[in-house]
Amino acid sequence: MTGERVTRPLQAGLKLRVDFGVPREIVVPEELLAMLTEETRKIVMDEAVNDNQRFKALVEELHWGKYISIEKLSKRLSVPLTTLWKWMRHKMNVKVRDNVTALQLAKTKYAKRDFDGDDAEKLRLWYFAHTDGSVIQNGQQVQVILMTPDPYLALLFKEVFGRYGYVGVAPQRNDKGGYEWELWIYLPLRSYWWLLERRTPTLIDSDVKLYNVLSITIDAEGSVYAYSHEERITDFRVVLYNEKMYVVKPLYEALKQYGYRVRLHVTVKGTTTNYGRTSNDCYHISIRAKAHVKRLLSNVELTLPHKRLKALLIKRVLKETSEPVYWSTIEPFYSEVEAVHEELLMESKRVLKSLHETWQALTKEGRDRLRAKAWGELQALKEKYDGRFKELERRIEAYFRAQRPLP
């Protein structure tokens, strides 16, 4: 023996000789080996690793990563069920799924994908889950949930998380009596545990990471707006809101590091605002200096059309940041963008109310069919308002082209 690790190619069956008190030879079928991730397969096929450890890696991956029950594993590995259960509990320290988790996984018909993105993608998912979304551990799964009346934000959630598993949707009534789209996804804990952490999964230490985080955070829980107190000179602001300091602080520090003039302040619990009394402290990051607003909006890629069009409008009027911008220049387009968005939300809520009334009377099978209809309604709303927003964008661009001086 040279001490080198030997990895054999997949065979018709891999023989392992385990010893958890009584030696036993186990033949692992090729169909099980083919299900393993590359990382686990390297361990299982490595003859330099103890066979007990190789078998543990195999069972843990198949039971938790691929959701194969102990009953099915015992049959495919030709190991008595009680023997395999005792090995997992008392010899291999592999947790056995409880009945609730097993039932949840049994009902999950859709494949889940292990996370394979880069650090910028990891930050994007984490910030979405911790801003307008919410994230909890559900057995051996990570559940991410979004509640929103905005069809574009609902579809953005599906776009961002749908790469990694099935995204469900249902019409729901919130505790204030309004109607919202509820979206959710279940992800394997072993690959997405970092979504549960109360800290960013990686540092925001590059332009790519910073603007990825800003893009998703503004779309999910931020504001881009212009305002004028006396309807004369216009001020501009980009604001990010969150009740969790561990979400706000890393972004605040990164913005300062990249040269932004940024403010951080708090609205304390119990303060009366335009939206009612705050139930928790709320932290605000705001950027107000015109040059910094323009720089930030020139680097982010927003998806929600009303925020994207406000950003476009602000960038166009801030061509020369040293010159004042009069409210009359921006107000007609700005107000129209807000009006179209408000109309979209009203129509979305009417659709939600109708779906929810039907939803309440349905059986499980009927609700499964209604989910397909809900996706169709979301897409129909998007297609209808895409045209409205694109026409607004065309008019904004045409207006500012006409303002350019002749060469």
C-alpha positions, -999 to +999 in steps of 0.1 A: +000+000+000+013+034-009-013+054+011-027+068-021-065+071-024-080+047-049-113+056-066-129+029-087-154+036-115-191+028-109-197-010-111-227-032-113-225-033-075-201-020-049-192-044-021-187-030+014-178-050+045-192-032+074-188-041+111-212-026+136-207-055+161-212-083+136-193-082+102-216-081+072-210-078+035-233-053+017-237-049-021-247-014-030-267-014-063-255+008-091-288+026-091-281+039-056-246+049-064-258+069-094-280+090-071-252+103-050-237+138-053-202+140-066-188+148-032-205+119-015-196+095-043-159+102-039-161+092-002-182+061-009-159+049-038-126+057-019-110+024-007-087+044+016-117+052+037-130+028+063-160+008+050-182+019+080-176+055+071-183+049+034-216+031+043-226+060+067-220+086+040-240+065+016-270+060+039-270+096+051-270+110+016-297+087+004-320+091+034-317+129+038-304+142+005-325+119-018-354+113+006-353+075+004-371+059+034-354+034+057-379+008+044-368+013+008-331+014+018-334-019+037-348-036+007-323-022-018-294-030+004-307-063+016-304-053+052-332-061+077-352-030+085-346-033+123-309-039+118-305-008+095-326+013+120-303+003+149-272+009+129-284+044+120-295+053+155-268+037+177-238+030+155-236+055+127-252+085+144-274+092+114-307+108+125-338+089+114-366+111+100-395+115+124-430+107+111-440+143+105-409+150+084-413+117+065-449+126+057-439+160+044-412+145+022-436+118+010-460+146-001-432+164-019-435+152-054-409+176-068-371+172-071-349+195-051-315+207-062-285+211-040-272+246-040-245+250-067-243+288-071-215+313-063-213+336-033-232+364-051-261+340-057-260+328-021-263+364-009-292+370-033-312+341-019-303+350+017-314+386+014-346+378-004-354+353+024-346+378+052-362+409+037-398+406+023-396+368+027-394+347+058-374+315+065-379+287+090-367+252+096-393+225+090-379+191+100-349+185+078-360+211+053-356+249+050-389+265+041-388+300+025-422+319+024-433+351+007-466+369+012-473+397-013-501+413-033-477+422-061-477+397-090-442+409-102-427+402-068-444+368-066-430+359-100-396+372-090-396+348-060-404+319-084-376+330-107-350+333-079-359+301-060-375+280-087-340+269-099-337+249-068-370+232-063-408+234-067-424+267-058-460+265-045-486+292-046-519+298-029-543+327-024-544+337+013-562+363+035-539+381+059-546+391+095-557+426+083-584+412+061-565+418+028-556+392+002-521+382-008-502+356-029-485+331-006-455+314-022-432+288-006-404+264-013-389+235+007-352+230+004-330+203+019-314+215+052-281+198+044-275+222+014-294+253+025-287+255+063-271+289+058-305+305+049-314+300+085-284+319+099-287+353+114-257+365+095-249+369+058-235+336+043-205+355+029-190+389+030-202+417+007-167+424-006-171+430-043-191+452-067-209+421-080-220+410-046-230+445-035-252+453-065-267+418-065-278+424-029-290+459-036-310+448-066-329+421-048-333+441-016-347+472-034-371+450-053-382+431-022-383+457+005-368+490-007-381+523-021-369+545-050-386+578-049-386+615-057-404+641-036-409+678-033-422+695-001-432+727-019-437+714-054-405+731-066-371+716-062-371+678-062-352+656-038-344+619-044-339+590-021-332+553-021-343+537+011-340+501+024-361+490+054-359+460+077-367+452+113-335+430+117-302+447+124-283+416+113-298+422+078-292+459+076-258+463+092-237+443+066-253+462+037-248+496+055-211+488+061-206+476+025-222+508+011-198+529+032-169+508+022-177+515-015-178+552-010-216+559-006-228+587+016-254+567+036-275+572+067-287+546+091-315+554+115-343+536+135-380+541+139-386+528+174-413+504+183-447+520+189-441+550+166-471+561+146-464+562+109-485+565+077-489+527+079-500+526+116-480+520+148-448+501+144-448+467+163-410+465+162-380+487+158-375+494+121-341+502+106-337+525+076-307+528+053-311+559+031-290+575+003-300+610-005-270+628-022-280+631-059-246+619-072-248+588-050-284+581-059-275+583-095-245+561-091-264+534-072-293+533-096-269+531-126-254+499-111-285+479-099-308+458-121-343+461-108-371+437-119-403+452-105-414+476-132-427+505-111-393+506-092-374+501-124-392+530-142-388+553-112-351+545-113-350+552-150-368+585-146-345+596-118-313+587-138-326+608-167-334+639-147-300+636-128-280+640-160-263+669-144-264+663-106-252+699-098-283+714-114-317+716-095-345+694-108-379+710-107-409+689-096-429+699-128-402+680-148-407+647-132-441+647-116-464+638-146-444+606-154-437+598-117-474+600-108-484+579-137-460+551-128-475+551-093-510+551-106-504+521-129-488+502-100-517+510-077-541+498-104-521+466-108-523+459-070-561+466-069-567+442-098-544+416-082-564+418-050-597+413-068-583+382-085-570+369-051-603+374-035-621+354-061-595+326-060-596+326-022-633+321-021-630+291-044-600+278-025-619+277+008-644+252-006-620+229-023-605+195-013-568+189-015-570+176-051-591+206-061-565+230-045-538+213-065-556+222-096-563+257-084-526+263-079-521+258-116-548+283-122-532+307-098-499+306-117-519+313-149-536+343-132-502+357-121-488+354-156-519+370-171-516+400-148-479+403-157-486+402-195-514+427-192-494+453-172-461+446-191-477+465-220-487+494-198-453+497-182-434+493-215-455+521-230-446+544-201-410+535-206-412+544-243-427+578-235-401+586-208-372+578-231-388+597-260-394+628-237-358+629-226-344+623-261-363+653-272-347+674-244-312+668-256-296+698-272-287+695-309-250+688-316 
